[in-house]
């Protein structure tokens, strides 16, 4: 059995909440630009679309909690 070759053309882009403002809050461990953890940022390209979507759905709540502090 052979593997299916990738479709021609450039690779599909990966959705990311990165805004290129990389400041990590020491207390929460969250980036104040995108509200992800360092672990999430470091492993982002290896996550499935579903895992990235779940994290992205959590980000507004993280931001709201962070702005209340």
C-alpha positions as CSV (number, residue, x, y, z in Angstrom):
1,X,0.0,0.0,0.0
2,X,1.5,3.4,-1.0
3,X,0.9,6.7,0.7
4,X,-1.2,9.3,-1.1
5,X,1.0,12.2,-2.3
6,X,0.2,15.6,-1.0
7,X,-1.9,17.9,-3.2
8,X,0.1,20.2,-5.5
9,X,0.6,23.8,-4.5
10,X,1.7,25.5,-1.3
11,X,0.9,23.9,2.1
12,X,-2.3,24.8,3.8
13,X,-1.8,27.6,6.3
14,X,-2.4,26.9,10.0
15,X,-4.9,29.2,11.8
16,X,-3.2,31.0,14.7
17,X,-4.2,33.7,17.1
18,X,-0.7,35.1,17.2
19,X,-0.6,38.9,16.9
20,X,3.3,39.1,17.2
21,X,3.1,40.7,20.6
22,X,5.0,38.1,22.7
23,X,4.8,39.1,26.4
24,X,4.3,36.3,28.9
25,X,2.6,37.2,32.2
26,X,4.6,35.6,35.0
27,X,1.6,35.0,37.2
28,X,-0.7,33.3,34.7
29,X,1.9,32.0,32.3
30,X,-0.2,33.3,29.3
31,X,1.1,35.4,26.4
32,X,-0.6,38.8,26.7
33,X,-0.8,39.0,22.9
34,X,-2.6,35.8,22.0
35,X,-3.6,34.4,25.5
36,X,-2.0,31.0,24.9
37,X,0.4,29.1,27.2
38,X,4.0,28.7,26.2
39,X,3.3,24.9,25.8
40,X,0.4,25.7,23.4
41,X,2.5,28.2,21.5
42,X,5.4,25.7,21.2
43,X,3.3,22.8,20.1
44,X,0.9,24.7,17.9
45,X,2.0,23.3,14.6
46,X,1.8,19.8,15.9
47,X,-1.8,20.1,17.1
48,X,-4.8,18.9,15.1
49,X,-7.3,21.4,13.7
50,X,-9.8,20.3,16.4
51,X,-7.2,20.9,19.2
52,X,-6.4,24.3,17.8
53,X,-10.1,25.2,17.4
54,X,-10.7,24.2,21.1
55,X,-7.9,26.4,22.3
56,X,-9.0,29.3,20.1
57,X,-12.5,29.0,21.5
58,X,-11.0,29.4,25.1
59,X,-9.0,32.5,24.3
60,X,-11.8,35.1,24.7
61,X,-12.5,33.8,28.2
62,X,-8.8,33.9,29.1
63,X,-8.5,37.4,27.8
64,X,-11.5,38.5,29.8
65,X,-10.2,36.9,33.0
66,X,-6.8,38.5,32.4
67,X,-8.2,42.0,31.9
68,X,-10.1,41.7,35.2
69,X,-6.9,41.2,37.2
